[in-house]
Amino acid sequence: MDAFFASVEQLDNPELRGKPVLVGHDGPRGVVAAASYESRIYGCRSAQPMALAKRLCPHAVVVPVRGERYHELSRRMFDILDRFSPLVEPLSVDEAFMDVSGTERLLGPAPEVARRIKEQIKIQLGLTVSIGVAGNKFLAKLASDLQKPDGLVVILPLDVDCILPPLAVTKLWGIGSATAARLAGIGIRTIADLRRSRPESLRRYLGSEVERYLKLAHGIDDRPVICDREAKSISHEQTFEVNVDDPQEIRRVLLEQAEQVGRRLRRHGLWARGISLKIRFGEFETITRSATFESPTDSTHELWQAARGVFDVWPFQPVRLIGLGAERLSSGPAQLSLFSDPDRERHRKIDAVADQINDRFGKRTLRRGG
């Protein structure tokens, strides 16, 4: 979706259309949750301190976050996607991968499916979406970003060696500005430069991921689109545009991820035997920590308690990415206890009621306090 939160605010309030809009808390420690395209030309962006964004664009209109409304429209957007393919892999509230390779006979070629999705989202939601069509995830994601907003870009196999080489190396997932600056120091600025480089010379800059980056540089990405029912794990992660140095803000995001992961588990009748926490606190400094449950669970409370326990024992450093995953999934608890746990039953009832309310009124209508 294009500047999703800000676009929703402009949709609901016509007076904001065409104006620079910043969504977030307007306070000393406020952070921009979303920036409209009108504000981006001034340098405003998400995850930026609100005070800085207001200095860059003093005439911007600041509006508070309305999570319930965004998640209502997110649910409706995913309902539209589900009508076109059973293989939809959510990335966030406003982004997903879809595999339409088995729908050609019924729905036509992929570019036509993309046009119909754009049309339905515009008609039903009043919002625009940018779609990339390609043979794999990396190229499709790349294509979706090339002509925002309201774009539709198709990358055919014959196009790969024309489109990729001139692009900046930052177009490759995981290469940020700091790493790009170090690569520029050895003459690597574009994907073409990266393609010509030897893996041994890149290893000190890209670490153990060098082979993956070289594959991406050639348009190779063999990861399948996996819907929740077929997944071996269910996860949510968030990358911040700047390092976040407030651990309480990270805990807030982590709690929201626990809610989303728990809801997806229960929706598909899945139980998790453990969780994993992914933390990136530098360009390529990524750590993963895990915890195992005494018995499989689909409880948001138990996911959150385990995730917070793992996070709180980690020596905190400013965070660039945080992700929570439920792992070792099964279609039900391995063994029922002879004696019921009143506290666990209470939380299961809370989850059931919360799911019913959120299914009816939008995903974030009812949520836990931090």
N, C-alpha and C positions, 0 to 999 in steps of 0.2 A: 504494500500500500504506500501511497505517496504522502510523506510527512504526516503520518496517520493521525496522531493526537491533534496536531495543529489544524489539519484539514477537517477533522470532526468539529472543532470549535468554529471554524469558518462556515461549515455546513449549517450548524445549529444557530449561528448568529450572523445573519447577512451583513451586518455592519462591519464585521471583521474581514470580509472578503477583499482581497487586494491590499491588505495592510500587513505589516510585519507583526507576527504573533509569536509570543514565547509562552509555552505551557510549562508551568512549574510553580514552586513556592517563591513568592516575592518577599524574601527576607535575607538577613545577613548571610545565612548559610544555605540559601536556596540554590537549587540546581535546575538547569533547563532540562525538562523531560522531552520536549520536542520543539523544533523551530520551523516555522513556515518557510516556504521558499522565498518569500519576500524579505524575511529577516536574514536568510543565509547569505545574501549578497553583501551583507555588512560584516560577515565573519561569525555570525551566531551559529551555534550547533548544539546538539543534545549533549548532556553530561557536562556542560560548561557551567561554571559558577554564574548564577543569575546576575550578580553584581557586574561581572565582566561583560555579559551579553548586553546589559542595559547601557554600559558605557560605549560599547560598539554601536549600538542602535538605540539612542536615547528616546526616539519616538515610537519604539515598539510597544505593543499592547501585551501586558502580562495577564494570563488567565490561569486559574488554579486547575490542577489535575482532576478530571472526572472519570475515575477508573471504571465505574459501573457502565457509563455510556460507551467507553471505548471497547469494553469487553462484550457488551451487547452487540455492537457492530462487528466485532471480531467473530463472534459466534455465527452471525448471519453470513459473514464472508466465507467461513469454513463450510457452512451449509451449502453454499453455492458451489464451492470446489468439490464437495463430496458428490454432487450430482453429475460431475464430469468424469470422475475416476475414483475407484476404491483405494488407490494408492496415493494417499496424501500424508506427507511427513511434516508436521508443524515445526517451525523454527522459533517462532515467537507469536505474539498475539496478532501480528499483521503480516506474517511472511511464512511461506511454505514451499516445499518441493512437491511436484506432482509427476507421476509417471503415467503418461497417456499412450504408451506404446501398444497397449492391447485394445485401444478403443477406436482405431482408425476406421474399421468397417462400419461401426455404428455412428461415430461422430465426425468422421473426416480427418484430414491431416492435422498435425499438431498446431501449425500456425492458425488454422481455422478455429480450433478449439480455444486457443488463446484469445482470438478476437471475440468469440462468443462469451468467454468469461469476463472480459473487459466490459462488454456490453451489459451483461447481467449485473455486474457490480455497480456500474454507473446508474442503471435503471432502478435497481432495488435499494441501493445504499446512498446514491447521490455522490459517490466518491470515485476518484480515479486510482488506477493501479498500473504499475509497470511490470511487464512480463518478459522474461527471456526464454527463448525456445532453443534447445540444443540437445546434443546427444549425451551429456552427462551433467552432473550437478555443478561443477565448477564453471563450465561454459554457460550454463543456463543462468546462474547467479550473476556472472560477469555481464551477460547480455541484458539482464534486467536493470542494471545500473547505467547502461551506456546512453540511454535517451530519457532519463527522468526529467520531469514527471510525465505521466500518461504515455509511456513508451511501449513499443512492441518491437523487439529485436530478435531476429532469427540468425543463429550461427550454424551454417551447414559445415560438414566435414571439410569441404574444399575451401572454406573461408578461414579456417583456423590459422594457417600460416600467413595469411594476410592481415588478420585482425590482431593477433597476439603480439608479434615482434615489436611494433612501435610503442606499445603501452608501457607505462611506468611499472617498475617491479612492485610497487605498492598495490597493484591490482591483484597480486597473488595473495590468497588468504594467509594471514599471519605475518606479513611483512609490513611493519609500521614505519613511521617516519624516522625513528632513530636508527633502525636497521638499514633502511634505505640510505641514510646519510653515510653509514659505514661502508655500505656497498659502493656508494658513489666515490668514496675515497680510493677504490681500486678500479674505478672506471666502469662500474656496472650501474647503469641508470634505467635501462629498459629491459624488457623480457628478452629481446634479441641479444643483449649483452650477456644476460644470464645463460641463455642457451649455449653461447660460445665458450663458457667458462668450464674449467675442469672441476669435478666434484671435490677433489682434494683441496683446491685453493678456496673453495667456498665453505668448507666445513667449520672453520673458525668463526664464520659470520652467521651461518645457518644451523650449526650444530648437527644433531643426529637426523634432523628433518631435511637435510639437503637433497636426498633422493626424491622425496615427495615434492619439493619445490621444483625440481628439474622436470618431473613428470607434468606438473601443472603448467610449467612454462611451455610444454609441448601439447597442452590441451588434453592430457590424459588424466582421467579420474574415474576409477572403477567402483566407486561406492554406490550401492543400490539405494533407491527410495524405499524406505521401510515405514509402513504404518504401524501404529501402536500395537495392534493385535499380533503382529509378527515380530515385534522387536524383542531382542534379548535384554534390552534395557530401555528405560524411558527417562529422558533427561531434559532439563532446561538450563540454558546458560545465557549470560549477558556480558557483552564486552563494552567497556566504558571507553569513551574517546580520550579521556585523560585518566591518570591514576587517581583512585579515590582513597583518600587518607583517613577517612572516618569509618572505624570498624562498625559503628552502629548503623550506618547507611548500608554497609555490606550485609549485616544481619537482616536488615529490612528486606533487601532484595532476596536473600536466601530464604526467608520465611515465605515470601511470595512464590518462589520456585517450589518450595515444599507443598504449598497449596495446589499449584498447577500439576505437579507430578502426582500427588495423591489423587486428585480428581481424575486424571487420565488413567491411573491404575484401576480405580473403582469403576469407571465407565466401561472398561474392557474386561472386568472380572479378573484382574491380575493381582498377584501378591509378590512382594519383594523380599528376598532373603538378606539384602544388604543395600547400603548406599555408598556412593563415591562422591567425593568433593574435588572439583577441579579448580585450582587457583593459579592464575597467572599474575605475577607481580613484577614483570619486566618484559622486555621484548620477546625473549624466548625462555624465560625462567618460569616454567610451568611445573607445578607439583600436583600430585593426586593423592588423596588420602581416603581411606575407606573404613567402614564399620559394618559389622554383621549383627543382625537381630537374633534374639534367642529363638524366635519363631517368626515365620513369614508374616508380613503385614501389608495393609493398604491404607493405614491410618496416617492422616496428615500430621497429627500430633507426634506420632512415633518417628516419622520421617524428619520432622523439624527438630525434635530433641536429639536425634542422632547426628544430624547435620550441624546443629549448634555446638554439640559436644566436640565434634571433630574440629570445627572452626576455632573454638575458643582455646584449644590447647596448642594451636599453631602460633608461633611467634609472629605477630602481625607486622606486615609491611604494606605500603600502599598497593592497592589491587587494581589491575587492569581488566581481569576477567574472573567471574565467579560462575560456577556451574554445579548443579546438583543432579545426580542420576540415581534412579532406583535400579538395582541390578539383580541378576539371577532370578528371573521372573518365573512364576508358575501360575497355573490357572486356579489355584486355590491354596489354602493353608495345608502344609504337609501333614499335620497331625493336630486334631482337636484336643484341647486340654480337658481333663476330667472335671476340673473345677473352673468355673467362669471367673474372670477377673472383672470386678465391678468397674474399676477405673477404665479398663480397655473397652468395656461395653458402653460406658458413658461417652467415650470419644467416638465410638462407632456410630452412636445415635446422633452426635453432633455433626459428624461427616455426612450422614444420610440426610439430615434436615438441611444442612448447608448446600449439599448438591441439588436437592429439590428446588430450593429457593433460587440458586444461581442458574439452574437449567431453565427456570421459568422467566427470570427477570434479568439475566446477564451474569457472566461468569464472576464478576467482582462485586455483586450486590452485597453479599455477606462475606466478610473476611475477618481473619484474626488480627487482634492488636499485637504490636511488637512487644 
